[in-house]
Amino acid sequence: MKEIFTIGFFIGLFSATLRMATPLILATLGEVFCERSGVLNLGIEGIMLFTSLIAFLTTYFTNNLWLGVLTAIIVGILFGILMAFFTVNLGVSQHVSGLGITLFASGLSLFTYRQIIGSPQIPPTIETFKTLTIPVLSKIPIIGPILFDQYILTYIALLSIPIVSFIIYKTNFGLSLRAVGENPEAADALGINVYRTRYVALIIGGGLMGLAGSFFTLAYFNMFLYGIVGGRGWVCIALVIFANWDPARVLLGALLFGGVDALQLRLQAIGFNIPYQFFLMMPYVLTIIVLVLVARNAIAPSSILKPYRRE
Amino acid sequence: MPLPKFRLEKRESVPNWFRMALPFIAIGISFIFSSIIILFAGKNPVTSIYSIFYGALGTRLGLMETLVKATPLILTGIAVSFAFTGKFWNIGAEGQLYAGALAATWAGISNFNIPSFLYIILLLVVGFIAGGLWALIPGYLKAKLKVDDVVTTLLMNYIILYLVTAILEGPWRDPVTMWPQSIMISPNAEFPKLLQKSRVHFGLIVGLLVVFLVYIIIKHTKLGFNIRAIGANPNASNFLGINVTKTIIITSLISGGIAGLAGVGEVAGLHYHLTENISPGYGYTGIVIAMLGGLNPIGVLFASFFFAIIITGAQYMSRATGVTSFIADVIQGITLLVLLAMLILYEYRIRRVE
């Protein structure tokens, strides 16, 4: 047993942790935008699945990875607008709107893949992103291969955290966003356009979810699978609560869950005398445990779930 | 020419005919949107939609299969509807269905030496308890610890699916075929068939009975009153002297139990053994059914038949036209969204501005 846990094992584990955390960071930041404006976006799971497919199909037919990323972001934005139409313009139940979008986007993913690709014996694959090895820095022992030999989308995800933090806490838009999320009536009285602020938040959120979706098929795997997102959208909803709606704390939660994901894959490979399904369960069980632990102290933006209608 | 202008005007009350008509209008609009998607797939939407209905209703075989599909859908639909009535966001009917199926299979393959009708009752009881307990976890966490129920009920679906797979690939693996499926349940535990030369089984009666019981509970009992009060306003319910915590826990238990019965029916009425894929998402369809049925037991009954038609017909249509049967999933999503958008017409009406 001891030989397994070498330095190499831990470098591999931590490197995989960052990789697995990438879509979680991006999508959770997206969800933070939505919820900070007062809208719970349960469309996240379906949006990630559908954008992962769109990214795959675009790259499959054009051989252009960045075009895949771009279309995924655009489609994510379109779904953000759809979510905004329901929750901002119509002001109907945010729970049901989000679930409806997830059901629709998931159904559409299955339909589109089967209609375009069919069900071949061997699913088609693409040439994924290569890791971007940063010169010099990647040569640092231990830290180098963990931090500086990652996919470019992973670097983007890590950089997004301070950027989102800056937007939310230091810009005028961020101020409006927080005001609208806490007290839309007061924000409106101060001349902030509540509708527009929520629209922008849901558009940014959808774009980030699309970017996260593209990671699944363009970096993490080289093909599309129906279960490729596998509930990670719901994990992101929990991560927002865990992070207490603070972008900086998203990193901690995403690393924790990415770590459990990476660890369970390795434990499966080692082959303990436990059915591998119990390892697959770990991230979901952990999410529930964490939710229980943080639920009492979680303070959501006050206007969440409440539609705002200007009379 | 200037376009006519419309504006929304607040309604005083919703006429009854409008309440009845709205789901049908929503279905009609959903078919228009679905047609656009079928057009994108390069197929003919008219023949596609026609063959959905023909496949589900046009032949005796199709009609019987529609009733078979309606059986679990009635139960998951009413389970979700019951939970939503009390604002318990049970998105976990899929997992609770599997919990019920797991328990029923356990009882079924244990080969108890009891008369058939007792065996069937036993299966229903253990299935209800298992589904109920699986939903009780998120129910308890919501009621006692304020843990978000949407996320927990959803995550529990993934957990039980892995649990079922672990059991089927492990201790319950069929020793003869070596496939990841349980052995057959005792013939004594099998649900009787209702109609000759069909797969329609006793589960349909269970479904109808549950719809009736839920109707009675919601409309005519103290518990039902409390659930409706919490659904209308959880904060005010505390002042009315309703024990909100206790009511949420009971709601979760009953809702999960009903979804568990759907799993019992699939095992004891249809497959006679447990596989990993006894449900192609009946639990999630239950959400759409509950909403389309307006959280009303009778409405839920109609909505389950409607989606049974779509799911059964889509398989026929897939063979006939080459449009994949996943169109059924697309239609479900679109119907939910269209309906949701139209619900605003309960509150407002569209008036033309002169």
Boltz contact constraints between the chains, C-beta under 6 A:
constraints:
  - contact:
      token1: [A, 90]
      token2: [B, 341]
      max_distance: 6.0
  - contact:
      token1: [A, 90]
      token2: [B, 344]
      max_distance: 6.0
  - contact:
      token1: [A, 92]
      token2: [B, 340]
      max_distance: 6.0
  - contact:
      token1: [A, 92]
      token2: [B, 343]
      max_distance: 6.0
  - contact:
      token1: [A, 95]
      token2: [B, 89]
      max_distance: 6.0
  - contact:
      token1: [A, 96]
      token2: [B, 340]
      max_distance: 6.0
  - contact:
      token1: [A, 100]
      token2: [B, 336]
      max_distance: 6.0
  - contact:
      token1: [A, 100]
      token2: [B, 337]
      max_distance: 6.0
  - contact:
      token1: [A, 100]
      token2: [B, 340]
      max_distance: 6.0
  - contact:
      token1: [A, 103]
      token2: [B, 332]
      max_distance: 6.0
  - contact:
      token1: [A, 103]
      token2: [B, 333]
      max_distance: 6.0
  - contact:
      token1: [A, 104]
      token2: [B, 333]
      max_distance: 6.0
  - contact:
      token1: [A, 104]
      token2: [B, 334]
      max_distance: 6.0
  - contact:
      token1: [A, 104]
      token2: [B, 337]
      max_distance: 6.0
  - contact:
      token1: [A, 107]
      token2: [B, 329]
      max_distance: 6.0
  - contact:
      token1: [A, 107]
      token2: [B, 330]
      max_distance: 6.0
  - contact:
      token1: [A, 107]
      token2: [B, 333]
      max_distance: 6.0
  - contact:
      token1: [A, 108]
      token2: [B, 330]
      max_distance: 6.0
  - contact:
      token1: [A, 110]
      token2: [B, 326]
      max_distance: 6.0
  - contact:
      token1: [A, 110]
      token2: [B, 329]
      max_distance: 6.0
  - contact:
      token1: [A, 111]
      token2: [B, 324]
      max_distance: 6.0
  - contact:
      token1: [A, 111]
      token2: [B, 326]
      max_distance: 6.0
  - contact:
      token1: [A, 111]
      token2: [B, 327]
      max_distance: 6.0
  - contact:
      token1: [A, 111]
      token2: [B, 330]
      max_distance: 6.0
  - contact:
      token1: [A, 114]
      token2: [B, 324]
      max_distance: 6.0
  - contact:
      token1: [A, 114]
      token2: [B, 326]
      max_distance: 6.0
  - contact:
      token1: [A, 115]
      token2: [B, 41]
      max_distance: 6.0
  - contact:
      token1: [A, 115]
      token2: [B, 324]
      max_distance: 6.0
  - contact:
      token1: [A, 231]
      token2: [B, 158]
      max_distance: 6.0
  - contact:
      token1: [A, 234]
      token2: [B, 151]
      max_distance: 6.0
  - contact:
      token1: [A, 234]
      token2: [B, 154]
      max_distance: 6.0
  - contact:
      token1: [A, 234]
      token2: [B, 155]
      max_distance: 6.0
  - contact:
      token1: [A, 237]
      token2: [B, 151]
      max_distance: 6.0
  - contact:
      token1: [A, 238]
      token2: [B, 151]
      max_distance: 6.0
  - contact:
      token1: [A, 275]
      token2: [B, 166]
      max_distance: 6.0
  - contact:
      token1: [A, 275]
      token2: [B, 170]
      max_distance: 6.0
  - contact:
      token1: [A, 277]
      token2: [B, 162]
      max_distance: 6.0
  - contact:
      token1: [A, 277]
      token2: [B, 165]
      max_distance: 6.0
  - contact:
      token1: [A, 277]
      token2: [B, 166]
      max_distance: 6.0
  - contact:
      token1: [A, 280]
      token2: [B, 162]
      max_distance: 6.0
  - contact:
      token1: [A, 281]
      token2: [B, 159]
      max_distance: 6.0
  - contact:
      token1: [A, 281]
      token2: [B, 162]
      max_distance: 6.0
  - contact:
      token1: [A, 284]
      token2: [B, 155]
      max_distance: 6.0
  - contact:
      token1: [A, 284]
      token2: [B, 158]
      max_distance: 6.0
  - contact:
      token1: [A, 284]
      token2: [B, 159]
      max_distance: 6.0
  - contact:
      token1: [A, 287]
      token2: [B, 155]
      max_distance: 6.0
  - contact:
      token1: [A, 288]
      token2: [B, 152]
      max_distance: 6.0
  - contact:
      token1: [A, 288]
      token2: [B, 155]
      max_distance: 6.0
  - contact:
      token1: [A, 291]
      token2: [B, 147]
      max_distance: 6.0
  - contact:
      token1: [A, 292]
      token2: [B, 145]
      max_distance: 6.0
  - contact:
      token1: [A, 292]
      token2: [B, 147]
      max_distance: 6.0
  - contact:
      token1: [A, 295]
      token2: [B, 145]
      max_distance: 6.0
  - contact:
      token1: [A, 295]
      token2: [B, 146]
      max_distance: 6.0
  - contact:
      token1: [A, 295]
      token2: [B, 147]
      max_distance: 6.0
